[in-house]
């Protein structure tokens, strides 16, 4: 089995014969990406961090509007305050750097006022463009950071405590959290997350999920064999109980069977962001 075959088997749990003609360091790094939730007690130098942040700013951005910002947090007390918002993830405080990736529609509103122009795009499309800009910048940072040997773990859970999180970062109106990103040197090897098979996610020419049930059932079985979900990882056990075999599809269906962050839209509107 080739190195590429091994990486694809780790990622999807499927056997196959592949051609390595197009394999390079970037593709190898992406296919072999591992979860990092444990960080060594070792600093990330400013020179490296600045370089990686420059990579983040090299991301594509809608119409070159650049509607995002990044807050880099090194202060130990501030990192601990963020970690305290999420007791289930204490390792957040162990990372020497915490990056807050933010949608930012404030900047261009301010520039419009400075230039004497009306701002006529406070709407859902601008919100989405800003969110995508921030997400693309975060992904570029992750690729660059992991190529340098660092570990990263995006955290959307910060939006569960959005009022407190925004207060810690002193976010003004027009700036909203996308995700947090602890960054540091991995303390262990982590693991490869198994993903849905490409035929479920990648559609050819038109969208077709006619075989979704069978494909996901097979994926559930492969994923359970590798990563059986303990009682502590199963969602909403107070409502649904603990299963001996709790599959990926069962767990994600459980997770989204109850409202999550249902106050997010109201918070955005309170910050002057229109979603109409």
MOFEN-V312708 format. One record per residue. N is the residue number from 0. RES is the residue in one small letter. SS is DSSP state (H for helix, E for strand, L for the rest). PHI is phi in radians with two decimals (NA if undefined). BURIAL is + if it has 9 or more other C-alpha atoms within 8 Angstrom, else -. Layout:
n & res & ss & phi & burial
N & RES & SS & PHI & BURIAL
N & RES & SS & PHI & BURIAL
This chain:
n & res & ss & phi & burial
0 & x & L & NA & -
1 & x & L & -1.29 & -
2 & x & H & -1.05 & -
3 & x & H & -1.15 & +
4 & x & H & -1.01 & +
5 & x & H & -1.12 & +
6 & x & H & -1.11 & +
7 & x & H & -1.19 & +
8 & x & H & -1.16 & +
9 & x & H & -1.07 & +
10 & x & H & -1.33 & +
11 & x & H & -2.05 & +
12 & x & L & 1.26 & +
13 & x & L & -2.13 & -
14 & x & L & -1.52 & -
15 & x & L & 3.14 & -
16 & x & L & -1.77 & -
17 & x & L & -2.26 & -
18 & x & L & -1.93 & -
19 & x & L & -1.63 & -
20 & x & L & -1.04 & -
21 & x & L & -1.75 & -
22 & x & L & -1.30 & -
23 & x & L & -2.47 & -
24 & x & H & -1.11 & -
25 & x & H & -1.14 & -
26 & x & H & -1.13 & -
27 & x & H & -1.04 & +
28 & x & H & -1.10 & +
29 & x & H & -1.22 & -
30 & x & H & -1.17 & +
31 & x & L & -1.73 & +
32 & x & L & -0.97 & -
33 & x & L & -2.14 & +
34 & x & E & -1.17 & +
35 & x & L & -2.20 & +
36 & x & L & -2.30 & +
37 & x & L & -2.39 & +
38 & x & E & -2.10 & +
39 & x & L & -1.32 & +
40 & x & L & -1.43 & -
41 & x & L & -2.63 & -
42 & x & L & -1.33 & -
43 & x & L & -1.89 & +
44 & x & L & -1.12 & -
45 & x & H & -1.07 & -
46 & x & H & -1.11 & -
47 & x & H & -1.20 & -
48 & x & H & -1.06 & +
49 & x & H & -1.07 & -
50 & x & H & -1.12 & -
51 & x & H & -1.19 & +
52 & x & H & -1.16 & +
53 & x & H & -1.12 & -
54 & x & H & -1.11 & +
55 & x & H & -1.03 & +
56 & x & L & -1.31 & -
57 & x & L & -1.52 & -
58 & x & L & -1.18 & +
59 & x & L & -1.04 & -
60 & x & L & -2.57 & +
61 & x & H & -1.03 & -
62 & x & H & 0.94 & -
63 & x & H & 1.00 & -
64 & x & L & -1.35 & -
65 & x & L & 0.94 & -
66 & x & L & -1.61 & +
67 & x & E & -2.66 & +
68 & x & E & -2.44 & +
69 & x & E & -2.31 & -
70 & x & E & -1.84 & +
71 & x & E & -1.68 & -
72 & x & E & -1.97 & +
73 & x & L & -1.90 & +
74 & x & L & -0.95 & -
75 & x & H & -1.08 & -
76 & x & H & -1.15 & -
77 & x & H & -1.18 & +
78 & x & H & -1.07 & +
79 & x & H & -1.17 & +
80 & x & H & -1.10 & +
81 & x & H & -1.16 & +
82 & x & H & -1.07 & +
83 & x & H & -1.15 & -
84 & x & L & -1.24 & +
85 & x & L & -2.28 & +
86 & x & H & -1.02 & -
87 & x & H & -1.31 & -
88 & x & H & -2.24 & -
89 & x & H & -1.12 & +
90 & x & H & -1.17 & +
91 & x & H & -0.99 & +
92 & x & H & -1.24 & +
93 & x & H & -1.35 & +
94 & x & L & -1.27 & +
95 & x & L & -1.22 & +
96 & x & E & -2.34 & +
97 & x & E & -2.17 & +
98 & x & E & -1.87 & +
99 & x & E & -1.81 & +
100 & x & E & -1.63 & +
101 & x & E & -2.27 & +
102 & x & E & -1.27 & +
103 & x & E & -2.41 & +
104 & x & L & -1.76 & +
105 & x & H & -1.25 & +
106 & x & H & -1.01 & -
107 & x & H & -1.30 & +
108 & x & H & -1.02 & +
109 & x & H & -1.13 & -
110 & x & H & -1.15 & -
111 & x & H & -1.05 & +
112 & x & H & -1.12 & +
113 & x & H & -1.09 & -
114 & x & L & -1.58 & -
115 & x & L & 1.35 & -
116 & x & L & -1.95 & -
117 & x & L & -1.25 & -
118 & x & L & -1.91 & -
119 & x & L & -2.05 & -
120 & x & L & -2.27 & -
121 & x & L & -1.48 & +
122 & x & L & -2.65 & +
123 & x & H & -1.14 & +
124 & x & H & -1.15 & -
125 & x & H & -1.14 & +
126 & x & H & -0.99 & +
127 & x & H & -1.15 & -
128 & x & H & -1.06 & +
129 & x & H & -1.16 & +
130 & x & H & -1.12 & +
131 & x & H & -1.19 & -
132 & x & H & -0.96 & +
133 & x & H & -1.13 & +
134 & x & H & -1.15 & +
135 & x & H & -1.12 & +
136 & x & H & -1.11 & +
137 & x & H & -1.11 & +
138 & x & H & -1.16 & +
139 & x & H & -1.09 & +
140 & x & H & -1.08 & +
141 & x & H & -1.05 & +
142 & x & H & -1.05 & +
143 & x & H & -1.14 & +
144 & x & H & -1.10 & +
145 & x & H & -1.24 & +
146 & x & H & -1.19 & +
147 & x & L & -1.59 & -
148 & x & L & 1.68 & -
149 & x & E & -1.42 & +
150 & x & E & -2.02 & +
151 & x & E & -2.44 & +
152 & x & E & -2.59 & +
153 & x & E & -1.08 & -
154 & x & E & -2.31 & -
155 & x & H & -1.43 & +
156 & x & H & -1.03 & -
157 & x & H & -0.99 & +
158 & x & H & -1.31 & +
159 & x & H & -1.17 & -
160 & x & H & -2.11 & +
161 & x & H & -1.11 & +
162 & x & H & -1.10 & -
163 & x & H & -1.17 & -
164 & x & H & -1.10 & +
165 & x & H & -1.10 & +
166 & x & H & -1.20 & -
167 & x & H & -1.06 & +
168 & x & H & -1.57 & -
169 & x & L & 0.98 & -
170 & x & L & -1.38 & -
171 & x & L & -1.46 & -
172 & x & L & -1.02 & -
173 & x & L & 1.55 & +
174 & x & E & -2.15 & +
175 & x & E & -2.41 & +
176 & x & E & -1.26 & +
177 & x & E & -1.76 & +
178 & x & E & -2.85 & +
179 & x & E & -1.75 & +
180 & x & E & -2.51 & +
181 & x & E & -1.16 & +
182 & x & E & -2.34 & +
183 & x & E & -3.06 & +
184 & x & E & -1.48 & +
185 & x & E & -1.05 & +
186 & x & L & -1.55 & -
187 & x & L & -2.63 & -
188 & x & L & -1.34 & -
189 & x & L & 1.15 & +
190 & x & E & -2.68 & -
191 & x & L & -1.57 & +
192 & x & L & -1.36 & -
193 & x & L & -1.36 & +
194 & x & L & -1.88 & -
195 & x & L & -0.98 & +
196 & x & L & -1.11 & +
197 & x & H & -0.92 & -
198 & x & H & -1.15 & -
199 & x & H & -1.44 & +
200 & x & H & -1.68 & -
201 & x & L & -1.73 & -
202 & x & L & -1.90 & +
203 & x & L & -1.83 & -
204 & x & L & 1.27 & -
205 & x & L & -2.38 & -
206 & x & L & -1.29 & -
207 & x & L & -2.63 & -
208 & x & L & -2.00 & -
209 & x & L & -1.10 & -
210 & x & L & -1.92 & -
211 & x & H & -1.03 & -
212 & x & H & -1.01 & -
213 & x & H & -1.17 & -
214 & x & H & -1.14 & +
215 & x & H & -1.26 & +
216 & x & H & -1.07 & -
217 & x & H & -1.14 & -
218 & x & H & -1.11 & +
219 & x & H & -0.94 & +
220 & x & H & -1.15 & +
221 & x & H & -1.10 & +
222 & x & H & -1.16 & +
223 & x & H & -1.16 & +
224 & x & H & -1.08 & -
225 & x & H & -1.56 & -
226 & x & L & -2.27 & -
227 & x & L & -1.08 & +
228 & x & L & -1.45 & +
229 & x & L & -1.22 & -
230 & x & H & -0.99 & -
231 & x & H & -1.21 & -
232 & x & H & -1.71 & -
233 & x & L & -1.40 & +
234 & x & L & -1.42 & -
235 & x & L & 0.86 & +
236 & x & H & -1.15 & +
237 & x & H & -1.14 & -
238 & x & H & -1.69 & -
239 & x & H & -1.95 & -
240 & x & L & 1.45 & -
241 & x & L & -1.83 & -
242 & x & L & -1.79 & -
243 & x & L & -1.13 & -
244 & x & L & -2.20 & -
245 & x & L & -1.77 & +
246 & x & L & -1.44 & +
247 & x & H & -1.01 & +
248 & x & H & -1.16 & -
249 & x & H & -1.12 & -
250 & x & H & -1.23 & +
251 & x & H & -1.24 & +
252 & x & H & -1.15 & -
253 & x & H & -1.06 & +
254 & x & H & -0.99 & +
255 & x & L & -1.63 & -
256 & x & L & -1.42 & -
257 & x & L & -2.13 & -
258 & x & L & -1.07 & -
259 & x & L & -2.12 & -
260 & x & L & 0.90 & -
261 & x & L & -1.22 & -
262 & x & L & -1.67 & -
263 & x & H & -1.11 & +
264 & x & H & -1.08 & -
265 & x & H & -1.12 & -
266 & x & H & -1.11 & -
267 & x & H & -1.05 & +
268 & x & H & -1.13 & +
269 & x & H & -1.16 & -
270 & x & L & -1.72 & +
271 & x & L & 1.40 & -
272 & x & L & -1.91 & +
273 & x & L & -1.56 & +
274 & x & L & -1.85 & +
275 & x & L & -1.45 & -
